[in-house]
Amino acid sequence: MFGAFQASRVNFGGLLWKTPWKLSRTRKANQRKRLKLVDSVIEAVAESGIKCSSLVKALELPKESEMLPRDKYTVFSAKSVGYRKGIHKVPKWTRITQRMNPRGF
């Protein structure tokens, strides 16, 4: 290639954004904090007296303190070995709720 986007050894080296195979302590702590914040919002909305179907579903979800570490940091994946993969490998894992997994997995 020519010009500004000329191929270099770095470009030929593989993935540009490498994802670690496990979560660090700080990323786990941030995940727990995120789950607690979601729990507090759900409780506040429930106490305010608002009723809707999505709130009913949210109240059925387990709270952060009730979840197993396996459920906090991994999600079910039919394609992965052992049917689990790290939550940080899921796209938009900081924005979506992955609290319920199939039984036995």
N, CA, C and O atoms as CSV, one atom per row, in Angstrom:
chain,resi,resn,atom,element,x,y,z
A,1,MET,N,N,0.822,-1.173,0.000
A,1,MET,CA,C,0.000,0.000,0.000
A,1,MET,C,C,0.872,1.245,0.000
A,1,MET,O,O,2.038,1.214,0.394
A,2,PHE,N,N,0.285,2.324,-0.446
A,2,PHE,CA,C,1.022,3.581,-0.498
A,2,PHE,C,C,0.326,4.633,0.359
A,2,PHE,O,O,-0.854,4.498,0.681
A,3,GLY,N,N,1.045,5.653,0.718
A,3,GLY,CA,C,0.449,6.780,1.417
A,3,GLY,C,C,0.457,6.618,2.924
A,3,GLY,O,O,1.291,5.910,3.489
A,4,ALA,N,N,-0.488,7.287,3.561
A,4,ALA,CA,C,-0.538,7.336,5.019
A,4,ALA,C,C,-0.880,5.985,5.638
A,4,ALA,O,O,-0.493,5.706,6.772
A,5,PHE,N,N,-1.600,5.152,4.903
A,5,PHE,CA,C,-2.049,3.872,5.457
A,5,PHE,C,C,-1.175,2.733,4.977
A,5,PHE,O,O,-1.671,1.667,4.614
A,6,GLN,N,N,0.103,2.960,4.975
A,6,GLN,CA,C,1.048,1.943,4.539
A,6,GLN,C,C,1.109,0.828,5.587
A,6,GLN,O,O,1.132,1.113,6.785
A,7,ALA,N,N,1.136,-0.410,5.163
A,7,ALA,CA,C,1.169,-1.547,6.067
A,7,ALA,C,C,2.472,-1.544,6.854
A,7,ALA,O,O,3.541,-1.271,6.308
A,8,SER,N,N,2.369,-1.850,8.139
A,8,SER,CA,C,3.554,-1.932,8.992
A,8,SER,C,C,3.507,-3.240,9.764
A,8,SER,O,O,2.524,-3.976,9.680
A,9,ARG,N,N,4.555,-3.532,10.510
A,9,ARG,CA,C,4.587,-4.775,11.295
A,9,ARG,C,C,3.473,-4.800,12.332
A,9,ARG,O,O,2.904,-5.859,12.597
A,10,VAL,N,N,3.151,-3.654,12.921
A,10,VAL,CA,C,2.075,-3.588,13.904
A,10,VAL,C,C,0.749,-3.973,13.253
A,10,VAL,O,O,-0.041,-4.712,13.840
A,11,ASN,N,N,0.508,-3.480,12.059
A,11,ASN,CA,C,-0.748,-3.795,11.371
A,11,ASN,C,C,-0.829,-5.269,10.995
A,11,ASN,O,O,-1.918,-5.843,10.969
A,12,PHE,N,N,0.304,-5.880,10.706
A,12,PHE,CA,C,0.309,-7.296,10.359
A,12,PHE,C,C,0.287,-8.195,11.599
A,12,PHE,O,O,0.137,-9.410,11.470
A,13,GLY,N,N,0.431,-7.625,12.780
A,13,GLY,CA,C,0.631,-8.387,14.007
A,13,GLY,C,C,-0.582,-9.092,14.562
A,13,GLY,O,O,-0.423,-9.896,15.481
A,14,GLY,N,N,-1.761,-8.853,14.082
A,14,GLY,CA,C,-2.947,-9.517,14.604
A,14,GLY,C,C,-3.982,-8.509,15.052
A,14,GLY,O,O,-4.139,-7.451,14.443
A,15,LEU,N,N,-4.686,-8.842,16.119
A,15,LEU,CA,C,-5.767,-7.991,16.602
A,15,LEU,C,C,-5.227,-6.672,17.123
A,15,LEU,O,O,-4.187,-6.624,17.780
A,16,LEU,N,N,-5.937,-5.618,16.823
A,16,LEU,CA,C,-5.541,-4.316,17.328
A,16,LEU,C,C,-5.989,-4.137,18.769
A,16,LEU,O,O,-5.236,-3.634,19.603
A,17,TRP,N,N,-7.237,-4.557,19.064
A,17,TRP,CA,C,-7.765,-4.463,20.421
A,17,TRP,C,C,-7.782,-5.854,21.025
A,17,TRP,O,O,-8.621,-6.680,20.668
A,18,LYS,N,N,-6.878,-6.109,21.919
A,18,LYS,CA,C,-6.793,-7.425,22.553
A,18,LYS,C,C,-7.623,-7.415,23.837
A,18,LYS,O,O,-7.468,-6.524,24.672
A,19,THR,N,N,-8.492,-8.392,23.992
A,19,THR,CA,C,-9.331,-8.509,25.167
A,19,THR,C,C,-8.700,-9.520,26.115
A,19,THR,O,O,-8.409,-10.639,25.692
A,20,PRO,N,N,-8.478,-9.173,27.376
A,20,PRO,CA,C,-7.896,-10.132,28.311
A,20,PRO,C,C,-8.834,-11.319,28.523
A,20,PRO,O,O,-10.050,-11.181,28.387
A,21,TRP,N,N,-8.282,-12.466,28.850
A,21,TRP,CA,C,-9.112,-13.667,28.969
A,21,TRP,C,C,-9.900,-13.699,30.262
A,21,TRP,O,O,-10.859,-14.464,30.370
A,22,LYS,N,N,-9.527,-12.894,31.248
A,22,LYS,CA,C,-10.326,-12.811,32.458
A,22,LYS,C,C,-10.412,-11.361,32.921
A,22,LYS,O,O,-9.598,-10.522,32.536
A,23,LEU,N,N,-11.405,-11.084,33.749
A,23,LEU,CA,C,-11.609,-9.736,34.258
A,23,LEU,C,C,-10.603,-9.427,35.358
A,23,LEU,O,O,-10.279,-10.293,36.171
A,24,SER,N,N,-10.114,-8.208,35.384
A,24,SER,CA,C,-9.225,-7.775,36.460
A,24,SER,C,C,-10.055,-7.447,37.704
A,24,SER,O,O,-11.282,-7.381,37.639
A,25,ARG,N,N,-9.376,-7.243,38.833
A,25,ARG,CA,C,-10.079,-6.904,40.077
A,25,ARG,C,C,-10.891,-5.625,39.929
A,25,ARG,O,O,-12.029,-5.547,40.392
A,26,THR,N,N,-10.304,-4.628,39.284
A,26,THR,CA,C,-11.016,-3.360,39.163
A,26,THR,C,C,-12.227,-3.477,38.247
A,26,THR,O,O,-13.260,-2.859,38.507
A,27,ARG,N,N,-12.113,-4.261,37.180
A,27,ARG,CA,C,-13.264,-4.429,36.291
A,27,ARG,C,C,-14.366,-5.214,36.988
A,27,ARG,O,O,-15.547,-4.946,36.768
A,28,LYS,N,N,-13.995,-6.185,37.831
A,28,LYS,CA,C,-14.997,-6.908,38.618
A,28,LYS,C,C,-15.683,-5.970,39.606
A,28,LYS,O,O,-16.902,-6.014,39.769
A,29,ALA,N,N,-14.901,-5.129,40.257
A,29,ALA,CA,C,-15.474,-4.175,41.216
A,29,ALA,C,C,-16.423,-3.213,40.512
A,29,ALA,O,O,-17.491,-2.896,41.037
A,30,ASN,N,N,-16.039,-2.749,39.333
A,30,ASN,CA,C,-16.918,-1.852,38.576
A,30,ASN,C,C,-18.199,-2.561,38.159
A,30,ASN,O,O,-19.267,-1.949,38.148
A,31,GLN,N,N,-18.107,-3.839,37.817
A,31,GLN,CA,C,-19.298,-4.613,37.452
A,31,GLN,C,C,-20.233,-4.738,38.649
A,31,GLN,O,O,-21.445,-4.568,38.512
A,32,ARG,N,N,-19.670,-5.039,39.839
A,32,ARG,CA,C,-20.498,-5.126,41.042
A,32,ARG,C,C,-21.161,-3.786,41.353
A,32,ARG,O,O,-22.336,-3.739,41.717
A,33,LYS,N,N,-20.407,-2.702,41.209
A,33,LYS,CA,C,-20.951,-1.371,41.468
A,33,LYS,C,C,-22.088,-1.052,40.497
A,33,LYS,O,O,-23.101,-0.469,40.885
A,34,ARG,N,N,-21.910,-1.441,39.225
A,34,ARG,CA,C,-22.943,-1.218,38.214
A,34,ARG,C,C,-24.220,-1.983,38.567
A,34,ARG,O,O,-25.323,-1.445,38.464
A,35,LEU,N,N,-24.062,-3.240,38.984
A,35,LEU,CA,C,-25.226,-4.046,39.360
A,35,LEU,C,C,-25.949,-3.442,40.560
A,35,LEU,O,O,-27.180,-3.420,40.594
A,36,LYS,N,N,-25.193,-2.951,41.550
A,36,LYS,CA,C,-25.802,-2.324,42.726
A,36,LYS,C,C,-26.548,-1.052,42.357
A,36,LYS,O,O,-27.618,-0.778,42.901
A,37,LEU,N,N,-25.989,-0.270,41.435
A,37,LEU,CA,C,-26.675,0.943,40.994
A,37,LEU,C,C,-27.999,0.615,40.313
A,37,LEU,O,O,-29.003,1.292,40.536
A,38,VAL,N,N,-27.998,-0.421,39.483
A,38,VAL,CA,C,-29.233,-0.843,38.814
A,38,VAL,C,C,-30.254,-1.296,39.850
A,38,VAL,O,O,-31.437,-0.972,39.738
A,39,ASP,N,N,-29.804,-2.050,40.866
A,39,ASP,CA,C,-30.708,-2.489,41.929
A,39,ASP,C,C,-31.329,-1.302,42.654
A,39,ASP,O,O,-32.522,-1.307,42.958
A,40,SER,N,N,-30.518,-0.290,42.929
A,40,SER,CA,C,-31.037,0.874,43.653
A,40,SER,C,C,-32.055,1.648,42.809
A,40,SER,O,O,-33.033,2.168,43.347
A,41,VAL,N,N,-31.835,1.728,41.505
A,41,VAL,CA,C,-32.790,2.407,40.629
A,41,VAL,C,C,-34.104,1.641,40.568
A,41,VAL,O,O,-35.179,2.238,40.621
A,42,ILE,N,N,-34.016,0.321,40.457
A,42,ILE,CA,C,-35.229,-0.505,40.415
A,42,ILE,C,C,-36.021,-0.342,41.702
A,42,ILE,O,O,-37.245,-0.212,41.660
A,43,GLU,N,N,-35.339,-0.347,42.855
A,43,GLU,CA,C,-36.029,-0.175,44.136
A,43,GLU,C,C,-36.679,1.199,44.237
A,43,GLU,O,O,-37.809,1.319,44.711
A,44,ALA,N,N,-35.973,2.233,43.793
A,44,ALA,CA,C,-36.518,3.594,43.870
A,44,ALA,C,C,-37.755,3.743,43.004
A,44,ALA,O,O,-38.726,4.381,43.412
A,45,VAL,N,N,-37.732,3.165,41.821
A,45,VAL,CA,C,-38.898,3.250,40.930
A,45,VAL,C,C,-40.061,2.459,41.526
A,45,VAL,O,O,-41.209,2.897,41.444
A,46,ALA,N,N,-39.781,1.307,42.122
A,46,ALA,CA,C,-40.841,0.504,42.727
A,46,ALA,C,C,-41.476,1.238,43.911
A,46,ALA,O,O,-42.689,1.174,44.110
A,47,GLU,N,N,-40.645,1.937,44.697
A,47,GLU,CA,C,-41.167,2.673,45.858
A,47,GLU,C,C,-41.971,3.900,45.452
A,47,GLU,O,O,-42.824,4.366,46.207
A,48,SER,N,N,-41.700,4.420,44.267
A,48,SER,CA,C,-42.412,5.618,43.824
A,48,SER,C,C,-43.874,5.337,43.470
A,48,SER,O,O,-44.686,6.258,43.379
A,49,GLY,N,N,-44.198,4.063,43.274
A,49,GLY,CA,C,-45.589,3.705,43.004
A,49,GLY,C,C,-45.900,3.473,41.539
A,49,GLY,O,O,-47.040,3.160,41.198
A,50,ILE,N,N,-44.930,3.617,40.678
A,50,ILE,CA,C,-45.142,3.374,39.256
A,50,ILE,C,C,-45.296,1.875,39.024
A,50,ILE,O,O,-44.569,1.076,39.614
A,51,LYS,N,N,-46.249,1.487,38.159
A,51,LYS,CA,C,-46.455,0.079,37.851
A,51,LYS,C,C,-46.428,-0.119,36.347
A,51,LYS,O,O,-47.161,0.545,35.614
A,52,CYS,N,N,-45.578,-1.035,35.884
A,52,CYS,CA,C,-45.535,-1.389,34.470
A,52,CYS,C,C,-44.947,-2.789,34.348
A,52,CYS,O,O,-44.357,-3.306,35.296
A,53,SER,N,N,-45.111,-3.395,33.185
A,53,SER,CA,C,-44.682,-4.777,33.008
A,53,SER,C,C,-43.164,-4.924,33.090
A,53,SER,O,O,-42.672,-5.927,33.608
A,54,SER,N,N,-42.422,-3.947,32.591
A,54,SER,CA,C,-40.969,-4.046,32.639
A,54,SER,C,C,-40.454,-3.946,34.075
A,54,SER,O,O,-39.440,-4.555,34.414
A,55,LEU,N,N,-41.146,-3.185,34.914
A,55,LEU,CA,C,-40.759,-3.099,36.322
A,55,LEU,C,C,-41.032,-4.416,37.036
A,55,LEU,O,O,-40.251,-4.832,37.892
A,56,VAL,N,N,-42.131,-5.071,36.690
A,56,VAL,CA,C,-42.441,-6.374,37.286
A,56,VAL,C,C,-41.355,-7.385,36.933
A,56,VAL,O,O,-40.922,-8.163,37.783
A,57,LYS,N,N,-40.915,-7.369,35.665
A,57,LYS,CA,C,-39.836,-8.270,35.238
A,57,LYS,C,C,-38.536,-7.931,35.947
A,57,LYS,O,O,-37.790,-8.830,36.333
A,58,ALA,N,N,-38.258,-6.655,36.122
A,58,ALA,CA,C,-37.019,-6.232,36.780
A,58,ALA,C,C,-37.005,-6.643,38.253
A,58,ALA,O,O,-35.952,-6.980,38.794
A,59,LEU,N,N,-38.163,-6.616,38.894
A,59,LEU,CA,C,-38.224,-7.019,40.301
A,59,LEU,C,C,-38.022,-8.515,40.474
A,59,LEU,O,O,-37.631,-8.962,41.552
A,60,GLU,N,N,-38.283,-9.302,39.426
A,60,GLU,CA,C,-38.074,-10.754,39.492
A,60,GLU,C,C,-36.604,-11.129,39.363
A,60,GLU,O,O,-36.218,-12.232,39.752
A,61,LEU,N,N,-35.779,-10.240,38.828
A,61,LEU,CA,C,-34.358,-10.530,38.655
A,61,LEU,C,C,-33.669,-10.607,40.015
A,61,LEU,O,O,-34.061,-9.902,40.945
A,62,PRO,N,N,-32.647,-11.454,40.143
A,62,PRO,CA,C,-31.920,-11.514,41.421
A,62,PRO,C,C,-31.107,-10.239,41.643
A,62,PRO,O,O,-30.640,-9.614,40.691
A,63,LYS,N,N,-30.945,-9.867,42.903
A,63,LYS,CA,C,-30.136,-8.694,43.231
A,63,LYS,C,C,-28.658,-9.081,43.191
A,63,LYS,O,O,-28.309,-10.261,43.146
A,64,GLU,N,N,-27.806,-8.070,43.207
A,64,GLU,CA,C,-26.363,-8.320,43.121
A,64,GLU,C,C,-25.886,-9.197,44.269
A,64,GLU,O,O,-25.045,-10.072,44.068
A,65,SER,N,N,-26.408,-8.977,45.465
A,65,SER,CA,C,-25.976,-9.754,46.634
A,65,SER,C,C,-26.452,-11.202,46.564
A,65,SER,O,O,-25.857,-12.075,47.196
A,66,GLU,N,N,-27.516,-11.473,45.804
A,66,GLU,CA,C,-28.057,-12.828,45.682
A,66,GLU,C,C,-27.410,-13.627,44.557
A,66,GLU,O,O,-27.581,-14.844,44.484
A,67,MET,N,N,-26.670,-12.955,43.681
A,67,MET,CA,C,-26.094,-13.625,42.514
A,67,MET,C,C,-24.801,-14.357,42.871
A,67,MET,O,O,-24.036,-13.914,43.726
A,68,LEU,N,N,-24.576,-15.476,42.205
A,68,LEU,CA,C,-23.309,-16.186,42.337
A,68,LEU,C,C,-22.243,-15.442,41.533
A,68,LEU,O,O,-22.567,-14.780,40.547
A,69,PRO,N,N,-20.986,-15.540,41.938
A,69,PRO,CA,C,-19.928,-14.884,41.154
A,69,PRO,C,C,-19.905,-15.349,39.698
A,69,PRO,O,O,-19.595,-14.569,38.798
A,70,ARG,N,N,-20.233,-16.613,39.472
A,70,ARG,CA,C,-20.268,-17.134,38.108
A,70,ARG,C,C,-21.273,-16.376,37.246
A,70,ARG,O,O,-21.034,-16.141,36.061
A,71,ASP,N,N,-22.410,-15.994,37.855
A,71,ASP,CA,C,-23.433,-15.267,37.111
A,71,ASP,C,C,-23.106,-13.785,36.957
A,71,ASP,O,O,-23.557,-13.145,36.007
A,72,LYS,N,N,-22.317,-13.232,37.895
A,72,LYS,CA,C,-21.955,-11.814,37.805
A,72,LYS,C,C,-20.959,-11.560,36.689
A,72,LYS,O,O,-21.036,-10.537,36.008
A,73,TYR,N,N,-20.023,-12.482,36.493
A,73,TYR,CA,C,-18.892,-12.213,35.609
A,73,TYR,C,C,-18.874,-13.044,34.329
A,73,TYR,O,O,-18.021,-12.821,33.469
A,74,THR,N,N,-19.790,-13.991,34.185
A,74,THR,CA,C,-19.863,-14.781,32.960
A,74,THR,C,C,-21.313,-14.879,32.501
A,74,THR,O,O,-22.238,-14.655,33.281
A,75,VAL,N,N,-21.502,-15.215,31.223
A,75,VAL,CA,C,-22.834,-15.390,30.657
A,75,VAL,C,C,-22.876,-16.707,29.888
A,75,VAL,O,O,-21.843,-17.246,29.492
A,76,PHE,N,N,-24.074,-17.203,29.688
A,76,PHE,CA,C,-24.260,-18.424,28.912
A,76,PHE,C,C,-23.942,-18.156,27.451
A,76,PHE,O,O,-24.349,-17.140,26.889
A,77,SER,N,N,-23.201,-19.089,26.838
A,77,SER,CA,C,-22.914,-19.013,25.413
A,77,SER,C,C,-22.903,-20.426,24.859
A,77,SER,O,O,-22.069,-21.242,25.253
A,78,ALA,N,N,-23.810,-20.719,23.962
A,78,ALA,CA,C,-23.917,-22.066,23.401
A,78,ALA,C,C,-22.697,-22.444,22.581
A,78,ALA,O,O,-22.411,-23.630,22.417
A,79,LYS,N,N,-21.968,-21.457,22.060
A,79,LYS,CA,C,-20.832,-21.729,21.191
A,79,LYS,C,C,-19.524,-21.914,21.949
A,79,LYS,O,O,-18.563,-22.438,21.385
A,80,SER,N,N,-19.463,-21.501,23.205
A,80,SER,CA,C,-18.221,-21.563,23.974
A,80,SER,C,C,-18.037,-22.936,24.614
A,80,SER,O,O,-19.004,-23.638,24.910
A,81,VAL,N,N,-16.783,-23.296,24.818
A,81,VAL,CA,C,-16.467,-24.530,25.538
A,81,VAL,C,C,-16.907,-24.339,26.983
A,81,VAL,O,O,-16.542,-23.345,27.612
A,82,GLY,N,N,-17.673,-25.262,27.511
A,82,GLY,CA,C,-18.198,-25.134,28.864
A,82,GLY,C,C,-19.452,-24.267,28.934
A,82,GLY,O,O,-19.989,-24.049,30.020
A,83,TYR,N,N,-19.918,-23.778,27.806
A,83,TYR,CA,C,-21.154,-23.007,27.685
A,83,TYR,C,C,-21.139,-21.697,28.476
A,83,TYR,O,O,-22.202,-21.167,28.796
A,84,ARG,N,N,-19.977,-21.176,28.791
A,84,ARG,CA,C,-19.844,-19.907,29.498
A,84,ARG,C,C,-18.775,-19.069,28.832
A,84,ARG,O,O,-17.801,-19.603,28.300
A,85,LYS,N,N,-18.951,-17.753,28.859
A,85,LYS,CA,C,-17.877,-16.866,28.424
A,85,LYS,C,C,-17.907,-15.620,29.293
A,85,LYS,O,O,-18.941,-15.261,29.856
A,86,GLY,N,N,-16.767,-14.976,29.390
A,86,GLY,CA,C,-16.653,-13.792,30.230
A,86,GLY,C,C,-17.592,-12.701,29.766
A,86,GLY,O,O,-17.792,-12.502,28.568
A,87,ILE,N,N,-18.165,-11.997,30.726
A,87,ILE,CA,C,-19.145,-10.967,30.385
A,87,ILE,C,C,-18.502,-9.847,29.588
A,87,ILE,O,O,-19.186,-9.164,28.826
A,88,HIS,N,N,-17.198,-9.645,29.749
A,88,HIS,CA,C,-16.515,-8.572,29.022
A,88,HIS,C,C,-16.320,-8.906,27.547
A,88,HIS,O,O,-15.906,-8.042,26.774
A,89,LYS,N,N,-16.609,-10.130,27.146
A,89,LYS,CA,C,-16.531,-10.508,25.732
A,89,LYS,C,C,-17.844,-10.266,25.001
A,89,LYS,O,O,-17.906,-10.397,23.779
A,90,VAL,N,N,-18.905,-9.909,25.747
A,90,VAL,CA,C,-20.220,-9.641,25.172
A,90,VAL,C,C,-20.259,-8.186,24.707
A,90,VAL,O,O,-19.854,-7.300,25.459
A,91,PRO,N,N,-20.735,-7.915,23.491
A,91,PRO,CA,C,-20.855,-6.518,23.068
A,91,PRO,C,C,-21.827,-5.750,23.962
A,91,PRO,O,O,-22.885,-6.264,24.325
A,92,LYS,N,N,-21.467,-4.537,24.309
A,92,LYS,CA,C,-22.297,-3.660,25.146
A,92,LYS,C,C,-22.591,-4.278,26.509
A,92,LYS,O,O,-23.694,-4.126,27.033
A,93,TRP,N,N,-21.616,-4.969,27.083
A,93,TRP,CA,C,-21.845,-5.664,28.360
A,93,TRP,C,C,-22.057,-4.710,29.516
A,93,TRP,O,O,-22.561,-5.123,30.561
A,94,THR,N,N,-21.686,-3.437,29.362
A,94,THR,CA,C,-21.922,-2.476,30.432
A,94,THR,C,C,-23.324,-1.894,30.373
A,94,THR,O,O,-23.761,-1.246,31.324
A,95,ARG,N,N,-24.037,-2.114,29.272
A,95,ARG,CA,C,-25.347,-1.493,29.102
A,95,ARG,C,C,-26.515,-2.448,29.204
A,95,ARG,O,O,-27.636,-2.013,29.465
A,96,ILE,N,N,-26.289,-3.737,29.007
A,96,ILE,CA,C,-27.406,-4.684,29.026
A,96,ILE,C,C,-27.363,-5.533,30.295
A,96,ILE,O,O,-26.297,-5.725,30.880
A,97,THR,N,N,-28.505,-6.033,30.714
A,97,THR,CA,C,-28.588,-6.857,31.922
A,97,THR,C,C,-28.522,-8.322,31.534
A,97,THR,O,O,-29.330,-8.799,30.737
A,98,GLN,N,N,-27.578,-9.020,32.089
A,98,GLN,CA,C,-27.396,-10.453,31.837
A,98,GLN,C,C,-27.487,-11.208,33.168
A,98,GLN,O,O,-26.559,-11.933,33.528
A,99,ARG,N,N,-28.567,-11.050,33.884
A,99,ARG,CA,C,-28.658,-11.654,35.212
A,99,ARG,C,C,-29.245,-13.059,35.199
A,99,ARG,O,O,-28.996,-13.844,36.114
A,100,MET,N,N,-30.012,-13.377,34.181
A,100,MET,CA,C,-30.658,-14.690,34.141
A,100,MET,C,C,-29.982,-15.549,33.073
A,100,MET,O,O,-29.820,-15.129,31.927
A,101,ASN,N,N,-29.596,-16.752,33.472
A,101,ASN,CA,C,-28.988,-17.718,32.564
A,101,ASN,C,C,-29.802,-19.002,32.631
A,101,ASN,O,O,-30.534,-19.206,33.599
A,102,PRO,N,N,-29.699,-19.876,31.631
A,102,PRO,CA,C,-30.454,-21.138,31.691
A,102,PRO,C,C,-30.058,-21.959,32.913
A,102,PRO,O,O,-28.903,-21.939,33.337
A,103,ARG,N,N,-31.008,-22.669,33.464
A,103,ARG,CA,C,-30.730,-23.503,34.643
A,103,ARG,C,C,-29.686,-24.567,34.298
A,103,ARG,O,O,-29.709,-25.167,33.223
A,104,GLY,N,N,-28.782,-24.776,35.235
A,104,GLY,CA,C,-27.754,-25.796,35.053
A,104,GLY,C,C,-26.508,-25.298,34.349
A,104,GLY,O,O,-25.523,-26.028,34.242
A,105,PHE,N,N,-26.539,-24.064,33.867
A,105,PHE,CA,C,-25.384,-23.508,33.189
A,105,PHE,C,C,-24.907,-22.295,33.939
A,105,PHE,O,O,-23.931,-21.664,33.534
